[in-house]
Amino acid sequence: MATFYINQHGCAKNQTDGELICSFLEQAGHTFTQQPDNADYIIINSCGFIQSAKKESIDSVYSIKAAYPKARIIMAGCLAQRYAQELNESMPELDGIFGNGDLSKIAAYINQMEDGKKHAPDIYTQEGVCQGPREVLFNYKGSAYIKITEGCSNHCSFCAIPLIRGEVRSRPVKSIVQEIKELIAHGVYEINLIGQDLAAFCDQDKNDLASLLKSISKLKGTFIVRTLYIHPDHFNTNILEVFQNDKRFVPYFDIPFQSGDDNIIRAMNRIGPASTYVKLINKIRKALPDAVLRTTFLTGFPGETEEAAENTRNFLKAIRPVWSGTFTYSREEDTPAYNLKPRIPAKTAEKRAALLQELQSQITMEQLQNFAGTQQNVLIEEILDTDPDSEGAEGLAIGRAWMQAPEVDGCTVIRYDLDDKKQVEMMKSGNVVKVKILSCTGVDLDSVLVSLEKEFVQSDIQFTVI
C-alpha cells in the first residue's frame, strides 16, 4: 500500500473533492501523510477556473517535482479534467492524470500505476454528485463543507465551469441530511452548504433548496448552517422563512452579482437588471434585518466602458455588502465571451478592481462596527502562542462568528485571561465560545471571552489544516 500527500488548490468545491479522494484512498488501505517528503504519491488537486489559478497549479507540478523527485505525481481536479490530453503530452513531470469525475475510482487508478509506468489520462465521468466517506476534513475542527450539487447549467458567458464539471446535478436530500447528521455527531458545529449555484438544487424527488433546508432543520443538536453561492437570477425568497423559523440557519447570503451595469449583466448571459438585484437585497433585509451579504464582481469584461464601471461602483454603494471580492476578467477558451470585443486592457481592469475594493474596505469597516457591543458565538480555529510571563500578557485566539465564512472573510480575535484556569481550558480549537465584540479593526473583529457555549466532542474524523 502507498503513502500519499495532497497539494490542494482552488475553491471549496474542489476542497470537498480532495477530502473525498483522501477518504477513498484511506478506505482502500493507503496512508495519508501531511509531510510530502514521506509520500510515494503526491496528488495535485488542481484548479482550472481562470488563468492565474491554472498557472498556480502548473507551477506546483514543477516545484513539487524538483523538491520531491522520488514521488510519483498525479494531477487531479479541474485543470486535469479540462486539459487531460494536453497535459499528458506537454508535462513529462506528471506520472498520472485523474480529473475530477468519479472520485471513487482513485484507489483503482493508483493500483494500476503500481506497475511503475506512466499512466495515461483516464478521465472518469460521474452522472450524479460523487458521495463517499468523510474520514478527512481539510478544515479547522468544527467546520465542514457539504457539496449539494455538482456542475452548473447557468452558462454565464465568461465561465468555464459547465465545460469542466458539466451540467448541474443534485444529491438526494436524504443523503445530504444523513451526512450532516453524522458530521454533527462527530462534533462539527459549522455546516457550509456549497455548489456552483445552490438555487439550482433539485433532486430526483423534485425537492428544491427550501425543502432541503426544512429537512436539515428537523435535525437535533447545536450547529449552524451557512449557504454559500446563490445565483441572483434564481434566488427564491421562499428560503427566507426557514431562516426566520430556525436561528441555526445564519442569515449570511453569498450572491455573486459580478456587475452592476445592465448591458454587462446581459452580455454575461445573466438576466438582471441591476435594479432587480437591489430589490432582492432589500427584500432579504426586510425579512431578515441582520442579514449579511457577500458578493463578487468581475472587472474588465469585454465591452465594459467607464460608465459601466461607474454603474458597478454605484451598485456596490447601493447594496452595501459586508464582504465582496473582485476579480479581473480571464479570457477562457471555448466560453461564449472568448471572442467578445472590445477587450479591456489588463491595467484598466486592475484599476477598476482596485477602486471597487477601496469602496468595499470602507463599507466593510462601517458595517462591522454594527456588531460592536454585541455578544456572539465564535468557533475557535487556533490558539496563538503567548508568553504568560511577559508583562500584561493576555491569551489570544482566532475564530469566526456567523457573519464570517471560512477563508474568504475576516476573523474574530478573542482575548482571554491567562491567569484564569477555567478560561484557559475553554480555549481549544473546535470549541464554541461566547464573546463580547469590542471593536472592528480593518476586516477583523476584536473581542473578549464571556463563556463557553459548546465544547468540542472528540471525533474519529481527521481534521487537517491545508
Secondary structure, 3 states (H helix, E strand, C coil): CCEEEEEECCCHHHHHHHHHHHHHHHHCCCEECCCHHHCCEEEEEECCCCHHHHHHHHHHHHHHHHHCCCCEEEEEHHHHHHCHHHHHHHCCCCCEEEECCCHHHHHHHHHHHCCCCCCCCCCCCCCCCCCCCCCEECCCCCEEEEECEECCCCCCCCCCHHHHHCCCEECCHHHHHHHHHHHHHCCCCEEEEECCCHHHCCCCCCCCHHHHHHHHHCCCCCCEEEECCCCHHHCCHHHHHHHHHCCCEEEEEECCCECCCHHHHHHCCCCCCHHHHHHHHHHHHHHCCCCEEEEEEEECCCCCCHHHHHHHHHHHHHHCCCEEEEEECCCCCCCHHHHCCCCCCHHHHHHHHHHHHHHHHHHHHHHHHHHCCCEEEEEEEEEECCCCCCCCCCEEEEEECCCCCCCCCCCEEEEECCCCHHHHHHCCCCCEEEEEEEEEECCEEEEEEEEEEECCCCCCCEECCC
